[in-house]
Amino acid sequence: MKIYTKNGDTGSTGLIGGTRILKSSLRIEAYGTIDELNSSIGLVKDQEINIEYKKQLLEIQDRLFTIGSSLASDPEKSNMKIPDLHESDTKFLENWMDEMEQKLPEMKSFILPGGHTTVSFCHLSRCICRRAERIIVDLKQNDFVAPEVIVYINRLSDYLFVLGRKIAQDLGIEDQPWHPRM
């Protein structure tokens, strides 16, 4: 099977279910941004980090494929069974965050992203996640989006923030507080 089909040469692509839409559509932007997020999380996972974080990130990548397949489906025409996102998936993120936050110092101000390449990769993934969330919320205004998708993506950006702080702590790097100029 060849990777190229030439079907998209005119600027359209097919959704699961057969519907063809423009590659510039909000639905394509949504699952394309989820794909970008998944790749950036792969970059975090490929760093020298705790094996538990690697396992969590692998699980998250799997859930992002679930979200991508949901967003890539025509909700009215697809008869294909696609994986579902569950409330428990979001609960896993919350539990992982709670566990990490118990070991972190209380935040007393906004913090500046950075301090180490791995920490910066976490923050970059968080920003991509927030962009995906904005696009998906916009898509939901006029088209079907499974409700749990937005909840999961919202929580995932929080998880990536906490993970960045925890990795910084593991590396002996202190949070760099933002001191607004007044």
C-alpha positions as a printed NumPy array, in Angstrom:
array([[  0.   ,   0.   ,   0.   ],
       [  1.4  ,   3.392,  -0.987],
       [  1.329,   6.25 ,   1.503],
       [  0.14 ,   8.686,  -1.143],
       [ -3.289,   8.487,  -2.77 ],
       [ -3.362,  11.796,  -4.68 ],
       [ -6.97 ,  12.248,  -3.453],
       [ -5.977,  15.362,  -1.534],
       [ -4.24 ,  17.085,  -4.417],
       [ -7.175,  19.463,  -4.865],
       [ -7.179,  20.588,  -1.224],
       [ -9.814,  18.257,   0.182],
       [ -9.559,  15.232,   2.436],
       [-11.843,  12.434,   3.521],
       [-13.315,  11.968,   6.965],
       [-14.077,   8.566,   8.448],
       [-17.473,   7.941,   6.888],
       [-16.449,   9.144,   3.423],
       [-17.39 ,  12.813,   3.556],
       [-14.862,  15.019,   1.751],
       [-14.088,  18.42 ,   3.249],
       [-11.521,  21.143,   2.693],
       [ -8.175,  20.644,   4.393],
       [ -8.595,  24.162,   5.769],
       [-11.77 ,  23.254,   7.693],
       [-11.948,  23.626,  11.445],
       [-12.409,  19.854,  11.903],
       [ -9.144,  19.183,  10.065],
       [ -7.438,  21.956,  12.037],
       [ -8.684,  20.31 ,  15.251],
       [ -7.379,  16.818,  14.612],
       [ -4.24 ,  18.158,  12.948],
       [ -3.457,  20.097,  16.115],
       [ -4.099,  16.958,  18.176],
       [ -1.555,  15.19 ,  15.932],
       [  0.936,  18.026,  16.525],
       [  0.306,  17.749,  20.271],
       [  0.867,  13.986,  20.137],
       [  4.197,  14.504,  18.371],
       [  5.321,  17.1  ,  20.906],
       [  4.411,  14.761,  23.756],
       [  6.509,  12.099,  22.029],
       [  9.394,  14.542,  22.252],
       [  8.868,  14.911,  26.014],
       [  8.592,  11.136,  26.395],
       [ 11.889,  10.636,  24.534],
       [ 13.812,  12.664,  27.132],
       [ 15.669,  11.229,  30.11 ],
       [ 12.735,  11.315,  32.535],
       [ 11.231,   9.065,  35.181],
       [  9.897,   5.794,  33.731],
       [  6.488,   6.477,  35.34 ],
       [  6.18 ,   9.736,  33.391],
       [  7.089,   7.851,  30.208],
       [  4.3  ,   5.338,  30.897],
       [  1.827,   8.141,  31.564],
       [  2.831,   9.962,  28.384],
       [  2.469,   6.772,  26.328],
       [ -1.056,   6.346,  27.718],
       [ -1.796,   9.991,  26.872],
       [ -0.53 ,   9.492,  23.318],
       [ -2.919,   6.572,  22.945],
       [ -5.815,   8.728,  24.175],
       [ -4.821,  11.458,  21.706],
       [ -5.186,   8.942,  18.876],
       [ -8.661,   8.189,  20.266],
       [ -9.478,  11.9  ,  20.216],
       [ -8.018,  12.289,  16.728],
       [-10.148,   9.45 ,  15.374],
       [-13.239,  10.951,  16.993],
       [-12.521,  14.344,  15.429],
       [-11.709,  12.744,  12.045],
       [-15.125,  11.041,  11.862],
       [-18.188,  12.394,  10.167],
       [-20.64 ,  12.141,  13.062],
       [-23.612,  11.784,  10.692],
       [-22.2  ,   9.311,   8.148],
       [-19.592,   7.138,   9.846],
       [-20.691,   3.615,  10.703],
       [-17.171,   2.637,  11.723],
       [-16.67 ,   1.802,  15.384],
       [-14.026,   4.132,  16.766],
       [-12.513,   4.054,  20.258],
       [-14.238,   6.057,  22.96 ],
       [-12.776,   8.436,  25.467],
       [-13.986,   7.702,  29.008],
       [-14.43 ,   9.809,  32.111],
       [-11.834,   7.537,  33.743],
       [ -9.229,   8.773,  31.246],
       [ -9.588,  12.288,  32.664],
       [ -9.547,  10.881,  36.192],
       [ -6.153,   9.281,  35.481],
       [ -4.773,  12.72 ,  34.579],
       [ -6.193,  14.184,  37.778],
       [ -4.726,  11.385,  39.906],
       [ -1.298,  11.756,  38.281],
       [ -1.397,  15.513,  38.886],
       [ -2.468,  15.088,  42.497],
       [  0.417,  12.69 ,  43.087],
       [  2.976,  15.073,  41.547],
       [  1.576,  18.159,  43.275],
       [  1.968,  16.555,  46.712],
       [  5.736,  16.708,  46.132],
       [  5.875,  20.226,  44.67 ],
       [  6.197,  23.489,  46.554],
       [  3.141,  25.716,  46.568],
       [  3.031,  28.145,  43.666],
       [  2.91 ,  31.743,  44.821],
       [  3.182,  33.418,  41.431],
       [  3.11 ,  32.684,  37.753],
       [  6.251,  30.906,  36.591],
       [  8.274,  31.445,  33.469],
       [  8.61 ,  28.411,  31.195],
       [ 12.1  ,  26.976,  30.886],
       [ 15.121,  26.098,  32.948],
       [ 15.9  ,  22.914,  31.044],
       [ 15.147,  21.614,  27.557],
       [ 12.83 ,  18.882,  28.876],
       [ 10.873,  21.372,  30.981],
       [ 10.581,  23.662,  27.956],
       [  9.257,  20.748,  25.864],
       [  6.54 ,  20.22 ,  28.507],
       [  5.533,  23.869,  28.306],
       [  5.552,  23.803,  24.517],
       [  3.252,  20.752,  24.607],
       [  1.01 ,  22.585,  27.088],
       [  0.706,  25.528,  24.704],
       [ -0.13 ,  23.247,  21.759],
       [ -2.717,  21.551,  23.97 ],
       [ -4.327,  24.906,  24.798],
       [ -4.453,  25.768,  21.081],
       [ -6.092,  22.408,  20.351],
       [ -8.634,  23.139,  23.074],
       [ -9.496,  26.537,  21.58 ],
       [ -9.964,  25.016,  18.119],
       [-12.096,  22.147,  19.449],
       [-14.29 ,  24.526,  21.459],
       [-14.767,  26.598,  18.305],
       [-15.617,  23.457,  16.296],
       [-18.181,  22.433,  18.923],
       [-20.129,  25.653,  18.319],
       [-21.369,  24.336,  14.949],
       [-20.521,  20.647,  14.799],
       [-20.512,  17.556,  16.979],
       [-17.633,  17.024,  19.391],
       [-17.861,  14.323,  22.055],
       [-18.197,  16.177,  25.399],
       [-15.406,  14.258,  27.128],
       [-12.905,  15.456,  24.49 ],
       [-12.93 ,  19.051,  25.726],
       [-12.769,  17.971,  29.366],
       [ -9.796,  15.683,  28.683],
       [ -7.879,  18.268,  26.643],
       [ -8.481,  20.925,  29.294],
       [ -7.149,  18.627,  32.004],
       [ -4.243,  17.495,  29.823],
       [ -2.894,  21.046,  29.58 ],
       [ -2.955,  21.222,  33.381],
       [ -1.159,  17.872,  33.565],
       [  1.564,  19.088,  31.19 ],
       [  2.084,  22.183,  33.341],
       [  2.407,  20.12 ,  36.518],
       [  4.65 ,  17.595,  34.757],
       [  6.949,  20.423,  33.67 ],
       [  7.208,  21.639,  37.258],
       [  7.803,  18.119,  38.581],
       [ 10.5  ,  17.365,  36.007],
       [ 12.169,  20.668,  36.919],
       [ 12.095,  19.618,  40.567],
       [ 13.493,  16.162,  39.675],
       [ 16.341,  17.911,  37.852],
       [ 17.025,  20.258,  40.771],
       [ 15.789,  23.337,  38.892],
       [ 13.774,  25.911,  40.815],
       [ 10.683,  27.515,  39.314],
       [ 11.491,  30.926,  37.889],
       [  8.725,  33.23 ,  39.18 ],
       [  7.38 ,  35.996,  37.003],
       [  7.915,  39.383,  38.599],
       [  5.652,  41.845,  36.794],
       [  7.215,  45.226,  36.196],
       [  5.141,  47.866,  37.9  ]])
